[in-house]
Every structure is written in structure tokens, then in C-alpha cells.
Amino acid sequence: MSAGKAGQAGPPNRPDQLIRVALLGSGGSIGRQTVDVLARHPELFRVVALATGSQGQILEEQARLLKPAVVSLAEGRSTRLDLPAGTEFIAGPDALETLATRPDVDLVVVATGGLVALRSVLAALEAGKVVATANKETLVAGGHLVMPLVRRLAAGAAGATGDAHHPLANPLGWLRPIDSEHSAIWQCLVGEDHRAIERLLLTASGGPFLDTGVADLATVTPEQALRHPTWTMGAKITVDSATLANKGLEIIEARWLYDVPLSAITVVIHPQSVVHSAVQFVDGSVKAQLGTPDMRLPIQYALTYPERMASAAAPVDLIAAGRLEFRAPDEGRFPALRIAREAGQAGPRASTAVISADEVAVARFLRGSLDFNGIPRLLGAAVERFGSGSPIEPPLDQLIGLDAEVRQFAETYR
């Protein structure tokens, strides 16, 4: 895709020029909220493809609403879906890559979990598609594969347009973060010189157990862990917020996205979830992005960048918020944050081990075969066992193999 064509992945310049979207992971929490954003702006977006794992009924409802050209369901392939006329169904191990690389797709939204998305992200970028991603594995495990490709695309766009300030002349024009924290940093950096960055400040709500004693954490139940005080999210990310594992993974993502050392990234606990993250510059200034805790805001920004549009999310009311608090995280009570950061320092093998183990650990906690404190124990054990080896930066097939090994280990860990 040429830089001019790829530029259509932002708001169109002509009324008849729709942004053509493939949404991978449409049935999950981020996927459903993305559908809401897309459906509110039919004048901007044409949904070409939808894919989800096992939520056949949700996929049918989304297909009736958006009338895509094609859909895919990973599980239950023989299930007969009630699809609109003209909507094709495809299946198979390469279905996500097929959807992500279609010639009639401009922008691929990745809302799937797991390392399964990495192959699709790489394929989409190789095909010249803009990617908006909420998938942590893309960068935590595969940042060394993704970012060189993204930088080449940005350099090509700069050369093709002759404009160093073109939206696609920046790597973040091609790989657009959907996480609220990374979207906040991205927004803070628009128009800024990268060399002026002193520190990235990643905010964390602290989750439901911010002031819970260490002894009480041992008896935490899934029901308690899923009661997030400010955000409404999927079960996996909600538990990760409770352990602070998500913030450790976001440190690794930030290192790749913004090309800063891990030592220049600080986590700040902010219980009100109004400041979504901030950037400190060399002159001492701090720029922050504020908003209501509503994922439709970062989703829409990634879809419409570099423009802003009216949103269904309510604007933040600073008077009603009353007070904004900040404190340092307690890594003694929440060791998953430290484990993930150290994995990021050790390299892609260790970071793959921690994110693959975390997915299994959270699933086991939710079904009752692992206690809450067992989550960081399992992460540490996985990093110790799988975090070293050669090559330090594995190719894709080796990463996928490592992911399978870590998952098998994590399922049987005691």
C-alpha cells in the first residue's frame, strides 16, 4: 500500500472514501466496544471483516448490524451461523491472516488475546495495512519483530510523501495502541520531539486490593478480583489489574512503542483513573492525558487518528472528581509488577514466558485451581525456567513454540 493509500486509514478526505476495517477479536470486551464505535460512524467506516473465537451468537448479531463481507469463527467451525445475505464465512488456521491482508482492508483492529495475533499483525504490516492493537503479546513477546517493520513503513511513508510530519511518517501512525495508558502517552507526544522525553509515567488504578493487607491477599476470590473500582473490562485484564501484572507488561510495551529505555518508565498509582498516563520532558514539564475510564475513547482515537471526533463517552468532570491522588506502587505486595519489568530487561524470551504464563495463571485462578498469590509465583517460575537461551531474540516460529512450552508448564505448575 502506498503512503497516500495508507493515509486513508485516517478520516477520509472525501465523503465517499470510507476507511475499510477488519476487526479481529470482535466478541471480546475491546472488540464489542470497537463495534460500538464503528457502528456510530457509518459515514467513516466500512467493516469488511469480523473474526472471533467462540462467540457465535455475538458474531451473528454483529454481522447483522455491520453487514461485513466476511466473518470467521475459530471454534465451532461446523456451526451454522445465521449471517446476512452476501456475508461469507471462512475458517481454518490461517483465517486471521487472510482477513488481515485482504486487499479491500485499510485498517486492522486487533482485539484478540494471546500470541496467536502476532502472526496476523506481522502479515498485516507486511501487506501495508495500518494496525490498531489492544493485544499485549504483539509487543511484549514480539516487539523485536514488529517495531523494525513499523519503522521501515514510517520511513517509506516519509519518503513517498516528502513530509516528515505526515501521520504515517511516524511509527505510531502504523501501529496504533488501544490500551488507555499507551494511547495517553501517544496523545501526549503528538507534535513533540522524541529527544525531549525524560520519562514516561504509566498510571495504574491499583485495582481492588490497593490497600489490602498481604495476609488477606492469600484468600482473595475470583469474585473479589473481578470487582474493579473504576473500569469495566474483560475478566483477564481485570485480574491483571488486581495483581499489577498488566502494568509490568505495559512497561515492556512502552519500551518498544516509544523507543525509550526501561529505566525511563515509571509506574504511578492513581486510584481515580482520570489521568491515563503522562510524559515528563527534559525541561521539567509534564504533559498528561485525562479522560473518563471508557475504552471507547482510546479505541476511537486509534481509528480516527490524526483527527478527533465527537464520542459517546462522557467528558471528564474535574470538579466532580474533586481530588486526584498519586502514590508509588508497593512491589512487595504486588510482585508481578517487578517480575514483568525484570523479564523485559532480560529480553523477549523472558517477556514471552511471563505473558504466556500469565494467561494460564489467570485462567487457573478464575476456575479455582490456583490462588491469587500463586499468579506471581507462577510468573516467576516460568521466567526462571524459560527466560534464557539462544537466540536472545527468537524468530516467530520459535516464539510460538516457546509459548506452547510455557503454557504446558503453567497448566501443571503447583
C-alpha positions in Angstrom: 0.0 0.0 0.0 1.4 3.4 -0.9 1.7 6.1 1.7 -1.1 8.0 0.0 -3.4 5.0 0.1 -2.5 4.1 3.7 -3.4 7.7 4.6 -7.0 6.7 4.0 -6.7 4.8 7.3 -7.4 8.2 9.0 -10.6 10.1 8.5 -11.4 10.3 4.7 -10.9 13.5 2.7 -13.9 12.8 0.5 -17.5 11.8 1.6 -17.3 8.6 -0.5 -14.0 7.5 0.9 -14.6 5.1 3.7 -12.0 3.5 5.9 -12.2 -0.2 5.4 -11.8 -2.2 8.6 -11.0 -5.8 9.6 -11.8 -6.4 13.3 -10.1 -9.5 14.9 -11.5 -10.5 18.2 -14.9 -8.8 17.8 -16.5 -10.9 20.5 -14.4 -9.8 23.5 -14.7 -6.7 25.6 -12.5 -4.5 23.4 -14.0 -6.0 20.3 -17.6 -5.2 21.3 -16.7 -1.7 22.3 -14.9 -1.3 18.9 -18.1 -2.4 17.2 -20.0 0.3 19.1 -17.5 2.9 17.9 -17.7 1.7 14.3 -21.5 1.4 14.2 -21.8 5.1 15.4 -19.8 6.3 12.4 -21.1 4.6 9.2 -20.1 7.8 7.4 -16.4 7.0 8.1 -16.1 3.2 8.3 -16.9 0.2 6.2 -16.5 -3.0 8.2 -15.1 -5.6 5.8 -14.3 -8.5 8.1 -15.1 -9.7 11.6 -13.5 -12.6 13.5 -13.9 -14.0 17.0 -13.0 -17.1 18.9 -16.2 -18.9 20.1 -18.9 -16.3 20.5 -21.1 -17.4 17.6 -24.2 -15.6 18.7 -22.4 -12.3 19.2 -20.8 -12.7 15.8 -24.2 -13.2 14.2 -25.5 -10.0 15.9 -22.5 -8.0 14.8 -22.8 -9.3 11.3 -26.5 -8.3 11.1 -25.5 -4.8 12.4 -22.4 -4.2 10.3 -23.0 -6.4 7.2 -19.4 -7.3 6.7 -18.1 -9.1 3.5 -16.7 -12.0 5.5 -16.6 -13.4 9.1 -14.6 -16.1 10.8 -15.3 -18.2 14.0 -12.3 -20.1 15.4 -14.3 -22.6 17.4 -17.4 -24.5 16.3 -16.5 -24.3 12.6 -19.3 -26.6 11.7 -21.9 -24.4 13.5 -24.4 -22.9 11.1 -24.3 -19.2 11.5 -27.3 -17.0 10.7 -25.5 -14.4 8.5 -26.8 -11.6 6.3 -27.0 -12.2 2.6 -23.7 -11.6 1.0 -21.6 -12.3 4.1 -19.1 -15.1 3.5 -17.8 -17.4 6.3 -14.2 -18.7 6.3 -12.4 -20.9 8.8 -9.0 -22.6 9.2 -5.7 -21.9 10.9 -4.8 -19.0 8.5 -8.2 -17.3 8.7 -7.0 -14.3 10.8 -4.1 -13.7 8.4 -6.4 -14.0 5.4 -8.7 -11.3 6.8 -5.9 -9.0 7.9 -4.3 -9.0 4.5 -7.3 -8.6 2.2 -6.8 -6.0 -0.5 -10.1 -4.3 0.5 -8.9 -3.6 4.1 -7.1 -0.4 5.1 -7.0 -0.8 8.9 -6.8 -3.9 11.1 -8.0 -3.7 14.7 -6.5 -6.5 16.8 -8.6 -7.1 19.9 -7.7 -10.8 20.3 -5.6 -12.1 23.2 -2.7 -14.4 23.1 0.3 -14.9 20.8 -2.0 -16.1 18.0 -2.4 -12.4 17.0 1.3 -11.8 16.4 1.4 -13.7 13.0 -1.6 -11.7 11.8 -0.1 -8.4 12.9 3.2 -9.1 11.1 1.2 -10.2 8.0 -0.9 -7.1 8.0 2.0 -4.8 8.3 3.9 -6.6 5.6 0.8 -6.0 3.4 0.9 -2.3 4.2 -2.1 -2.2 6.5 -2.4 0.2 9.4 -2.8 -1.8 12.7 -4.6 -0.7 15.8 -3.9 -3.1 18.6 -5.0 -3.9 22.1 -3.1 -7.2 22.1 -0.2 -7.1 24.6 1.6 -10.1 23.2 2.3 -8.2 19.9 4.9 -6.1 21.6 5.7 -7.9 24.9 6.8 -11.1 23.1 7.3 -9.8 19.5 8.4 -6.2 19.8 11.8 -7.1 18.3 9.9 -8.4 15.2 7.2 -5.8 14.9 8.9 -2.5 15.5 11.7 -2.7 12.8 8.9 -3.4 10.3 6.8 -0.5 11.6 9.8 1.9 11.4 10.5 0.8 7.8 6.9 1.6 6.9 7.1 5.0 8.5 10.4 5.8 6.7 8.8 4.7 3.4 5.8 7.0 4.0 8.1 9.9 4.8 10.0 9.4 1.6 6.9 8.9 -0.5 5.1 12.0 0.8 8.2 14.2 1.3 6.5 15.2 4.6 8.3 14.2 7.8 5.1 15.3 9.7 2.7 13.1 7.7 0.7 10.9 10.1 2.2 7.8 8.6 5.7 9.1 8.7 5.6 8.2 12.4 5.7 4.5 13.5 2.7 5.2 15.7 0.7 6.0 12.6 1.1 2.4 11.5 0.9 0.6 14.9 -1.7 2.4 17.0 -2.1 1.5 20.6 -5.5 1.0 22.1 -4.6 0.5 25.7 -5.7 3.6 27.6 -2.2 4.2 29.0 -0.4 3.9 25.8 -3.0 5.9 23.9 -2.5 8.6 26.6 1.3 8.7 26.0 0.8 8.7 22.3 -1.5 11.7 22.5 0.9 13.5 24.8 3.7 13.0 22.3 1.9 14.4 19.2 4.0 17.3 18.0 6.8 16.7 20.4 10.4 16.0 19.7 11.2 12.4 20.8 14.6 13.6 22.1 12.8 15.8 24.6 11.4 12.8 26.5 12.8 12.5 30.0 10.4 9.9 31.5 7.1 8.1 30.7 4.7 8.0 33.6 2.3 5.0 33.4 -0.6 5.3 35.7 -2.3 2.4 37.4 -5.6 2.4 39.3 -4.1 -0.1 41.8 -7.1 -2.4 41.3 -9.5 -3.6 44.1 -6.7 -4.6 46.5 -4.7 -1.4 46.6 -5.0 -1.2 50.4 -5.5 -4.9 51.2 -3.0 -6.4 53.6 -0.6 -9.0 52.4 -2.1 -11.8 54.6 -5.6 -11.1 53.2 -4.4 -11.4 49.6 -3.9 -15.1 50.1 -7.6 -15.6 50.4 -8.8 -13.4 47.6 -11.6 -14.9 45.5 -12.2 -14.5 41.8 -15.4 -12.6 42.5 -13.4 -10.1 44.6 -10.7 -9.7 42.0 -13.3 -9.0 39.3 -14.7 -6.0 41.1 -12.6 -3.3 39.6 -13.2 0.1 41.3 -13.2 2.3 38.2 -13.0 0.3 34.9 -15.4 -2.2 33.3 -13.2 -4.7 31.4 -12.8 -8.3 30.5 -12.0 -10.9 33.2 -8.4 -11.4 32.1 -7.4 -7.7 32.2 -9.4 -7.1 35.4 -7.4 -9.8 37.2 -4.1 -8.5 35.7 -5.1 -5.0 37.1 -5.6 -6.6 40.5 -2.1 -8.2 40.5 -0.5 -5.2 38.7 0.9 -7.7 36.2 -0.8 -5.6 33.5 1.4 -2.6 34.4 4.6 -4.6 34.2 3.5 -5.8 30.7 2.7 -2.2 29.7 6.2 -1.2 30.8 7.6 -3.6 28.2 5.1 -2.4 25.6 6.1 1.2 26.2 9.8 0.4 25.8 9.1 -0.8 22.3 6.4 1.7 21.2 8.3 4.8 22.3 11.9 3.6 21.9 12.9 4.6 25.5 14.9 2.5 28.0 13.0 0.6 30.7 14.8 2.8 33.2 12.9 5.8 31.8 9.5 4.3 32.5 7.8 4.8 35.9 4.6 3.3 37.3 2.4 5.7 39.3 -0.7 4.5 41.3 -3.6 6.8 40.6 -6.8 5.3 42.1 -9.3 7.7 40.3 -8.3 6.6 36.8 -8.7 10.1 35.4 -5.1 10.7 34.4 -4.4 7.8 32.0 -0.7 8.4 31.7 1.8 11.3 31.3 5.1 12.3 29.8 7.8 14.2 31.6 10.1 16.2 29.3 13.7 17.4 29.8 12.6 20.9 30.7 10.7 19.5 33.7 7.3 19.9 32.1 4.8 17.1 32.4 2.0 16.6 29.9 -0.9 14.3 30.8 -4.0 13.0 29.1 -7.1 12.9 31.1 -10.5 11.3 30.4 -13.3 9.2 31.8 -12.5 5.5 32.2 -14.1 4.5 29.0 -12.2 2.3 26.5 -14.2 3.8 23.6 -12.1 6.9 23.8 -8.7 5.3 23.0 -10.4 2.9 20.5 -11.9 5.9 18.6 -8.6 7.8 18.7 -6.8 4.9 17.1 -9.5 4.6 14.4 -9.7 8.3 13.5 -6.1 9.5 14.1 -4.9 12.1 13.4 -8.4 13.7 13.7 -10.7 13.8 16.7 -14.5 13.4 16.6 -17.4 13.5 18.9 -17.6 10.4 21.2 -20.3 8.6 23.1 -18.0 8.7 26.2 -18.8 11.4 28.7 -16.1 14.1 29.2 -14.2 14.1 32.4 -15.7 16.3 35.1 -12.7 17.6 37.2 -14.9 19.3 39.7 -16.9 16.1 40.4 -13.6 14.2 40.6 -12.6 16.5 43.4 -9.2 15.1 44.2 -6.6 13.3 42.1 -4.2 11.1 44.1 -0.8 9.6 43.2 1.4 7.2 45.0 4.3 4.7 44.4 3.3 1.0 43.8 4.1 -1.5 46.6 6.0 -4.2 44.8 6.3 -6.2 48.0 2.6 -6.8 47.9 2.3 -6.9 44.2 5.5 -8.8 43.0 4.1 -9.4 39.5 5.0 -5.8 38.6 8.6 -6.4 39.4 8.7 -9.8 37.8 7.4 -8.4 34.5 9.8 -5.5 34.5 12.8 -7.7 35.1 11.5 -10.0 32.3 11.5 -7.0 30.0 15.1 -6.3 30.9 16.1 -9.9 30.3 14.7 -9.9 26.7 12.0 -11.4 24.5 12.4 -15.0 25.8 11.7 -13.9 29.4 8.9 -11.5 28.4 7.3 -14.2 26.4 7.5 -16.5 29.3 5.8 -14.1 31.7 2.9 -13.1 29.3 2.2 -16.7 28.3 2.3 -17.9 31.9 0.1 -15.1 33.0 -2.7 -16.1 30.6 -2.7 -19.6 32.0 -2.3 -18.4 35.6 -5.2 -16.0 35.4 -7.4 -18.7 33.8 -6.5 -21.2 36.6 -7.2 -18.6 39.3 -10.6 -17.9 37.8 -11.5 -21.6 37.7 -10.1 -22.2 41.2 -7.0 -24.3 40.7 -4.6 -21.5 41.6 -4.7 -19.0 44.5 -4.3 -15.3 43.9 -0.7 -15.2 45.2 0.0 -18.2 43.0 -0.2 -15.9 40.0 3.1 -14.1 40.6 4.7 -17.3 41.9 3.9 -18.9 38.6 5.1 -16.0 36.6 8.4 -16.0 38.4 8.8 -19.8 38.0 8.1 -19.5 34.2 10.7 -16.7 33.8 13.3 -18.7 35.7 12.7 -21.8 33.6 12.2 -20.3 30.1 13.7 -16.8 30.3 17.2 -17.5 29.0 18.5 -19.2 25.9 19.7 -18.6 22.4 18.9 -16.7 20.3 18.1 -13.9 22.7 15.5 -12.5 20.2 13.8 -15.6 18.7 12.1 -15.6 15.3 8.3 -16.0 15.1 8.2 -19.8 14.9 10.4 -20.2 17.9 8.3 -17.7 19.9 5.2 -19.7 19.1 6.9 -22.9 20.2 8.1 -21.2 23.4 4.6 -20.0 24.1 3.3 -23.6 23.8 6.0 -24.9 26.2 5.3 -22.2 28.8 1.6 -22.8 28.7 2.1 -26.6 29.2 4.4 -25.9 32.2 1.9 -23.4 33.6 -1.0 -25.7 33.4 0.7 -28.3 35.6 2.6 -25.9 38.0 2.0 -26.5 41.7 
